[in-house]
Amino acid sequence: MKKILLIVLGIFLSFSLANASTFIDFRPTDPFADALHKKFKEFTVENFTFTVVAHDDIAGHAQIWHSDNGTDGFGVNTGDYKVQEVNYPEILEIRFSAPVRFHEVLLTDFAIEGPEDARYSEEGAYKIDGVGWYSFYATQEYDGINKVNPTTIPLFANATGTSIFLSAQGWISATQHHEFSVGGIRVSHVPLPPAVLLLGSGIIGLAAFRRKFRR
């Protein structure tokens, strides 16, 4: 019976951990620089296993870009326009080995959208597991010399799946794209179904009743 109780307690502990979100920071060069110039690369960080994948619909030769400055994170390189960021029609996918709940994405390395604009701003979209495209508009503060305060994009409530795809919107002008890098993502493990929790509660109650009956 003690073994059963330990198993049930382990289930409840797992449930508690599932509700706690984790921010996975893509900006450090260790270990993420290993993805540079690869089509895809798998990592395991903070008990999450995921694969970073570079997509494009031009010639299919997209590669992952990772900044060596420790401030930007992942982009996509197709040799077209700029090599560092996610530019239209490039897509960066973060694919997890098991379903997760997506909470927010950190975007970095914006480009200024006009000489009179005091902020860097970008437009883009994301989708979960290939369903729909949800647009976003984001700005990054500029102090006159440097870009500061990377922008966090909250994702729609209860966004659960294995993959998130991120893309910038189209051209601003004949010479400029929207573009950004992906600096990190906040996720959590998918909570256990209520039926499992109810079963665990029943087992604990039955064990307590059995101990009382024996006495």
Secondary structure, 3 states (H helix, E strand, C coil): CHHHHHHHHHHHHHHHHHHCCEEEECCCHHHHHHHCCCCEEEEEECCEEEEEEEECCCCCCCEEEECCCCCCCEEEECCCCCCCCEECCCEEEEEEEEEEEEEEEEEECCCECCCCCCCEEEEEEEEECCEEEEEEEEEEEECCCCEECCEEEEEEEEEEEEEEEEEECCECCCCCECEEEEEEEEEEECCCCHHHHHHHHHHHHHHHHHHHHHC
